[in-house]
Amino acid sequence: MATTIEAYKAELSFSIIWDKIVRYASVGWDTLEEADVQALKWYGVFVRKSTPGYFMIRVRVPGGILEHGRFTAEQLRALADVTRDYGRDTMDLTTRQQVQLRWIRMEDVLTVLEKLNAAGLSTMQTGMDNIRNVTTCPVAGLQADEALDSRQLVKELNDSIVGNWKVANLPRKFNITVLGCCDNCTHAEINDIALTPAKRGDLSGYNVWVGGGLGSWGTQRSLSLDAFVLPEQATEICHGILELFHERGNREKRNKARLKFLIEEMGLLAFRKEVLGRLSFTPLSAGTELTDDHSHRDHIGVHPQKTPGLHYVGLNVVTGRMKLEHVYEVARLAEAYGNGEVRLTTAQNVIIANVPDSKLTELLAEPVLEQLQHDPLPFARGLISCTGNTFCPFAMIETKQRTLELVTYLDQQIGRSVMESIGVLEIHASGCPNSCGNPHTGQIGLIGKKVKVDGQVVEGADIYLGAEHGVHGSFNERWKIAVPFSEMGPLLEGMIRQYIEEREPEEPFRRWCIRNGLIQGELKQFAPMIKDEEHTA
């Protein structure tokens, strides 16, 4: 039996939803029917109960790169213009390389969508039961050591998704990442489909992983489908998986509707057989995985590109929230020092590409780089923070300001010693168990909750420790329950100081946490690694 939401979805189409947006823009937001709140999400328009009368609009930026492989300064400036004219002074970057505009009135939504479309930007299918933004390495096509340039595949996938109603009415949301680099910088392990670089003899292509995800239901690392595909075969196998999910995914229980539950129900071998039976080709079994399990690489800083004499410069946007003056400055810098290309990362940061040697010194001396730093202290650098309860109805705490205060404290107290000894310690924070801030992939993870202190309810979080990078890594595990933010800084400071003092040479944080009984995970074989300065700088 179809649920109420599934019955409602069955009556929708893109044209019907668009007509609803046109009507509500005319008659006003206060006439918005509760059922139609969900429909607007197909065009990236989101009600926010904490800001009645105002909407959030989410903009799709495939792989953080647009327009023939470029997200341009002109497009970034168009986003800032829309926010300035129809919203307020901030713009948010997300962990799926997208942009969120806030404080948009219903009567302005149509105008905003038209202006974004005119700039080559789309908001379609960025919410509800859709394939969310396809992510990829933000420096695809730039790095000399990448295995594959993933940009064309990301474009093909995106073009096959946007406007395709068959994949716009899935049982639940769906995440895809495509990686041509060896760094796993988009966390392949938490995506419903992950394509990672691999070799099969002389062939270069992708290994296929399925069923990863984070949510209030728990965590699941992606599983190998034991399939290797060539770049020209990758879109077809993705759609084979999507077709199966569309047909057999759970449409009766939304908390059991992600792809991972279908795989559990069918069994991985049966799921694989069914997917392969839908293809026009027979994939080879999985090839040699090329992603590394090395330490953190976030693309912040100055890095040489594969083209001699050019660099990309990654800038740290602490908490992922940008003031408009900084957005305009990034657009200006991209045009003045690069070729107008801007890229967005899954760590909520920005990259200016194609900066020649001759302009590098002048770029790094620009005043805005005092706020958007290319060489930040480690805790500000490693921070990911969800929207928080300022706008999100699910979040239990205000995450942006709380985590900013936390990392500022930690950087002041121990930032330099952490940078010198271990490089970066990531803090990933979510305001609720839905895990939009990817808390389980951080070396330190925070999941917000209300905490009672001396009879007063204050903001706090459960603390998780020990995430391990890579498709063969590990999620973090809970260490402390219900810690108020007023106590969190000194608590983490003491624990991290102890790690620095006690660790064996090059001992990973997770292993130290297990060895000292902070978490329960399995103690794996450990061999010290040769320190790679680029990964820890």
Disulfide bonds with the S-S distance in Angstrom:
none
